[in-house]
Amino acid sequence: MPLGPDELVALARVARPVGVKGELRVEVLADRPLPVGVGHKVWLVGSAGRSQFRLRSIKQSGTHWASVGLEEISTRNDAEVWRGALLMVPRRELPPLPAGEYYDFDVEGLEARTPQGERLGTVTSVMHLPGNDVYAIRRPDGRELLVPAVRAVVHEINVAGGFMVVSPWPEWDDANAD
């Protein structure tokens, strides 16, 4: 279901400190670079608590990794306590995406249905694979259904309505057997 504008959303997970100046190596949790810039306020939420920081630097390393510096963290020891924490921002601060593109958290939680309206289950996660993304759908019986995020299979994503329309294929049950 759509998140409220002030709800925090995870952009990345802290993997480890980098260097001696308190930078953090983060795993970006989407198939695109971090959508925030230097000077932006972010939250770290983890076992060390929940605190707000200001970005002093970002060095993107490919699509899924970046090193970030935070003004309030200046030593490796200060950075170490945030290992495993989520780097988050309020939903309202994210830029809009082009038509037909979605943030993972907008898709997760949607009800998946067939074109005839039969409920298939709930989207639990989005996997970013080399060929295409894949939606993991938890079926009512507890089984997981893996659905390729391609137009031939996923016909509609309606975030505001809380659903997506998915066409099954003949080998559906065989391809998704546990």
N, C-alpha and C positions, 0 to 999 in steps of 0.2 A: 504494500500500500504506500502511497506517497508520504514522504516525510514532511513534517511541518518546517517552516523556514528557519526556526531557531534550533532545530534538532542537530546535534553534532553528527557528522558523517566521517568515516575513516577514509583517509587518502593514502596512508602508508603505515607500515609497521616497522619499528626501529629494530634493525638487525644487530648493530653493534656500534661502539664508538669508533671514530676514525681519527688518527693523529693525536696530538697533545693539546689542541685548542678547543676541544669539546664538540667537534663536529660529529654528526650521527649518520651512519649508513642506513638508508631506509629502503624497504621493498615497497614499490608503488603498487597499490592494490587495484589497478585498472590497466587497461590496454592503451594508455595514453600518458604523456608526461604529467607531472604535478601541475594542477591548474591554479597554483598560487605563486606569488612572486615575492621578491625581497621587500621587506617592510610589512608584509602581511602578518596578521596575528593568527596564531595556530594554537591548538591545545594538544598537550601530551596527556594521555590517559593510560595508566598502567598500574602495576603493583606499587609504584612509588607515590601514587595519588593522581591528582588531576590539576594541571597548572597551565596557565596561558603564557605563551612566549611570542617574541617577534622574530621573524626570519631575517637573518643578516646575510645569508648566502644560500644558493642552490646550485649544485653541479649535477645535471642530469647525466646518467650513464646508461644509455640505451633507453628502452621504454619502461623497464620494470625496476630500475635502481637509480638512486640519487644519493648524494651527500648533502646534508643540510646543516647550516650553522644557525644557532639561535643566540640572540643578543645576550640572554640571561645565563647561558651555559658557556663557560670559558675554559674548563679543564676536562681532561679525559675522565677523571673521577666523578665529576658532576654529570657527565654524559652517561657513564656506566649504569647509573641507577634507573635510566629510562630504557634499558635493553628490554625488548618485547612490548613496549608501549605502542599505542596507536597514535599517529599524528592525525588530528581531526580539525575540522572547521565547521561552522554553522552552514547548513544547507543553502541558505539564502546568499552566501558569499561565493558560491560556485558559478562559473559562467554557464550560460545556456549552451546546449549542444546543438549541432545541426539536426534538421528533421531526420528522423529514422535512427538517430544515435541516442543511447541511454547510459546513464550512470548505472553501475552494477546494483547499487542499493535501491534504484527505482524499479528494477526488474525483480529483485529478490522479494519474495512475499506475494507476487502476483499469482492469481489462480490461473492454471492452464486448462483450457477447454478445447474440445473438438469444434469444427464448424457447426455441428448439430447441437452444440451446447452441453455435451456430456463432460462432466468434470473429470479431469485427468489427475489433478493434484496441485501442489503448491511449489513454485520455484524456490529452491533453497540456496542455490549458488550459481555463479557464472564462472565457467572455466575458460581461460584465454589460451587456446591451443594454436599451433602454427597455421593450420588450414582455415579454421573458423572458430568462433566461440561456441561453447556447448552449454546448454541450460540443464542443470540437475533439477528434476522435479520429483518431489516425494509424493508417491501415490497414496490414496486412502488406505490401502492394505499394508503400507509401510515400505514397499519396494521403491527403489530409485529408478527413474526413467531418465535416460540421457538423450537430449534433443539437440540436434545441430541447429545453430542459429543462422539458418539460411532461409531465404524467401520461399523456397519450394516447400518448406515444412512449417515455418512460423509465418502466418499470414497477417497477423495484427498484434500489435502491442498497444494496449490502452492503459497507461499508467494511472490516469485520473479515474478510470472505471475499475481498476484493480484486477485486470485480466489480460491474458494473451490467448490467441486462437492458434492451435497447432493441429496440423493434419497428420494423422498416423499413416504409416506405410505398411504394406503387407507383412514384412518381416519384423515389425515393431517389437512384438513380444520376444522373438528369438534374439534380436539384437540387444535387448535390454534385460535378458534373463539374468538372474542373480547367480 
